[in-house]
């Protein structure tokens, strides 16, 4: 009887030890997931957006700029001619280096958004440095353009849960894309146009660039705009697009 009691007592001790290990393991997994996993696409208030869920034929053309002075004026002239307002994701250092161009974008009525400070992967940084990177770009864009952005496209489109948490705490939504023109590869004007027109759907966010490394974007834009209009699409800024439905993370 005593042996049975000792065995039962020993089983209880083992059971409690295993339970403790399971709890600790669960906490470790939760911590890792919180730092590295994307936010659920089912959450309509998700801080990251790839597209907007809507049946309306509306899309947002977006342009990243972090280098150069030759391509931006060509893109701006085309958009002015077509009567379009788009969203421009500007890097802080670029805006400070070329304030006239950054101000020109704002004066044309385009939406000013952030493309961060240094062009590095924010997910590799601790939260304090992520905050500093976003903050420096924010101050630069606010001072140069007079507009305080609340949308950011992180450098290289890189993010994890840690980056999203910091961005959200700073009042930002992270904007990705569901249509990639690949214009930064300079694959040919027809390829750029074809990719956009084939992939677009209601609520799409189209990734384009207006840095000097992208030498075919301005040549592809007229056909992209014409093609979208022929398909019945209206083109709006990202903030305007977000009014049509919940942002979707994919």
C-alpha positions in Angstrom: 0.0 0.0 0.0 2.9 2.3 0.9 4.5 1.5 -2.4 1.3 2.4 -4.3 1.1 5.7 -2.4 4.7 6.6 -3.3 4.1 5.6 -7.0 1.0 7.7 -7.1 2.8 10.7 -5.5 5.6 10.3 -8.0 3.1 10.3 -10.9 1.6 13.5 -9.6 5.1 15.1 -9.4 5.8 14.1 -13.0 2.4 15.3 -14.2 2.9 18.7 -12.6 6.5 18.9 -14.1 5.1 18.2 -17.6 2.3 20.7 -17.2 4.9 23.4 -16.2 7.0 22.6 -19.2 3.9 22.9 -21.5 3.0 26.3 -20.1 6.6 27.6 -20.5 6.7 26.2 -24.0 3.4 27.9 -24.9 4.7 31.2 -23.6 7.9 30.9 -25.7 5.9 30.1 -28.8 3.5 33.0 -28.2 6.5 35.4 -27.8 8.1 34.2 -31.0 4.8 34.4 -32.9 4.2 37.9 -31.6 7.6 39.1 -32.8 7.7 37.4 -36.2 4.2 36.5 -37.5 2.1 38.7 -39.8 -1.2 40.0 -38.5 -4.3 37.8 -39.4 -5.9 38.8 -42.7 -9.3 38.3 -41.0 -8.8 41.4 -38.8 -10.4 44.4 -40.6 -8.3 46.8 -38.4 -5.1 45.1 -39.3 -2.1 47.5 -39.3 -0.9 46.1 -42.5 -2.8 46.3 -45.8 -2.1 44.6 -49.1 -5.4 45.5 -50.7 -8.9 46.6 -49.8 -11.9 44.3 -49.8 -14.4 45.9 -52.1 -16.5 45.2 -55.1 -16.1 48.8 -56.4 -13.7 49.2 -59.3 -11.2 51.4 -57.6 -7.4 51.0 -57.4 -4.5 52.9 -55.9 -1.4 53.6 -57.9 1.5 54.0 -55.5 5.1 55.2 -56.1 8.2 54.6 -54.0 11.0 57.2 -54.2 14.4 56.9 -52.5 16.9 58.0 -55.1 17.3 60.4 -58.0 15.8 63.5 -59.6 15.2 62.5 -63.3 12.2 60.1 -63.1 10.0 61.9 -60.5 9.3 65.0 -62.7 8.4 62.8 -65.7 5.9 60.8 -63.5 4.4 63.9 -62.0 3.9 65.5 -65.4 2.1 62.5 -66.7 -0.2 62.3 -63.6 -0.9 66.0 -63.8 -1.9 65.6 -67.5 -4.2 62.7 -66.6 -5.7 64.5 -63.6 -4.7 61.8 -61.1 -3.7 62.0 -57.5 -1.7 59.1 -56.2 0.2 58.1 -53.1 4.0 58.6 -53.0 6.1 56.8 -50.4 9.1 59.0 -49.9 12.3 58.2 -48.0 13.2 60.9 -45.4 16.8 61.5 -46.6 15.5 61.9 -50.2 13.0 64.5 -49.2 15.6 66.5 -47.3 18.1 66.3 -50.2 15.5 67.3 -52.8 12.9 69.4 -50.9 11.7 71.1 -54.1 10.7 67.8 -55.6 9.1 66.6 -52.4 7.1 69.8 -52.1 6.1 69.6 -55.8 4.6 66.2 -55.1 2.6 67.6 -52.2 1.5 70.7 -54.1 0.2 68.6 -56.9 -2.2 67.1 -54.4 -0.6 63.7 -54.1 -0.7 61.8 -50.8 2.6 61.9 -48.9 3.5 58.7 -47.2 6.7 57.4 -45.6 9.3 55.0 -47.1 11.4 55.1 -44.0 14.8 56.5 -43.3 17.7 54.1 -44.1 16.8 51.6 -46.8 17.4 48.6 -44.5 15.2 45.7 -43.2 13.5 47.0 -40.1 12.7 43.5 -38.9 16.5 43.1 -38.1 16.4 45.9 -35.6 15.3 46.1 -32.0 12.0 48.1 -31.3 13.9 51.2 -30.2 15.8 51.4 -33.5 12.6 50.7 -35.5 11.0 53.6 -33.7 13.9 55.9 -34.5 14.0 54.9 -38.2 10.3 55.6 -38.6 10.5 58.8 -36.4 13.3 60.3 -38.4 11.5 59.9 -41.7 8.3 61.2 -40.2 10.0 64.4 -39.0 11.7 64.9 -42.4 8.6 64.5 -44.4 6.6 66.7 -42.1 9.2 69.5 -42.1 9.8 69.4 -45.9 6.2 68.9 -47.2 4.1 70.2 -44.4 2.2 66.9 -44.2 2.6 64.4 -41.3 2.2 61.0 -42.9 0.3 58.1 -41.3 1.0 55.5 -43.9 4.4 53.7 -44.4 5.8 51.3 -46.9 8.8 49.8 -45.1 12.1 49.6 -47.0 12.1 46.5 -49.2 8.6 45.7 -48.0 10.2 44.0 -45.0 8.3 43.6 -41.8 7.4 41.2 -38.9 5.1 41.4 -35.9 7.7 43.6 -34.1 7.7 46.2 -36.9 3.9 46.2 -37.1 3.6 46.7 -33.4 6.0 49.7 -33.3 4.4 51.3 -36.5 0.9 50.9 -35.0 2.0 52.5 -31.7 3.3 55.4 -33.7 0.0 55.9 -35.5 1.0 54.3 -38.8 -0.5 51.6 -41.0 1.9 49.6 -43.1 0.9 49.5 -46.8 2.1 46.7 -49.0 0.7 45.8 -52.5 -1.1 43.0 -54.3 0.0 44.1 -57.8 3.8 44.2 -58.4 4.7 45.9 -61.6 8.4 44.9 -61.2 9.3 48.2 -62.9 12.4 48.4 -60.7 13.8 45.5 -62.8 13.3 47.5 -66.1 11.8 44.4 -67.7 10.4 46.3 -70.7 7.4 48.7 -71.0 5.0 46.0 -72.3 5.9 43.7 -69.5 5.2 46.3 -66.9 1.9 47.3 -68.4 0.8 43.6 -68.9 1.6 42.7 -65.3 -0.5 45.5 -63.9 -3.5 45.0 -66.1 -3.5 41.2 -65.7 -3.2 41.2 -61.9 -5.4 44.2 -61.0 -8.8 43.6 -59.2 -11.2 45.8 -57.2 -9.4 47.3 -54.2 -5.8 46.6 -55.6 -2.8 48.5 -54.5 -0.3 48.7 -57.4 3.5 49.0 -56.6 5.4 51.3 -58.9 8.6 53.3 -58.5 9.7 56.8 -59.4 13.3 56.5 -58.5 15.9 57.1 -61.2 16.8 53.4 -61.3 13.4 52.7 -62.8 13.8 54.0 -66.4 10.6 52.6 -67.9 7.9 53.5 -65.4 7.1 56.9 -67.0 6.9 55.2 -70.4 4.5 52.5 -69.1 2.2 54.8 -67.2 0.1 56.1 -70.1 -0.8 52.6 -71.2 -1.5 51.5 -67.6 -3.8 54.4 -67.0 -5.6 53.9 -70.3 -5.9 50.2 -69.7 -7.4 50.6 -66.2 -9.9 53.2 -67.5 -10.9 50.9 -70.3 -11.6 48.2 -67.6 -13.8 50.6 -65.8 -11.4 51.4 -62.9 -11.0 54.7 -61.1 -7.7 55.6 -59.5 -7.5 57.0 -56.0 -5.0 57.5 -53.2 -4.4 54.8 -50.6 -6.3 56.7 -47.9 -9.2 57.2 -50.3 -9.1 53.5 -51.2 -9.3 52.6 -47.5 -12.7 54.3 -47.3 -14.2 51.6 -49.6 -13.7 48.7 -47.3 -11.5 46.9 -44.8 -7.8 46.5 -45.5 -6.8 43.0 -46.2 -3.5 41.4 -45.3 -2.4 38.5 -47.5 
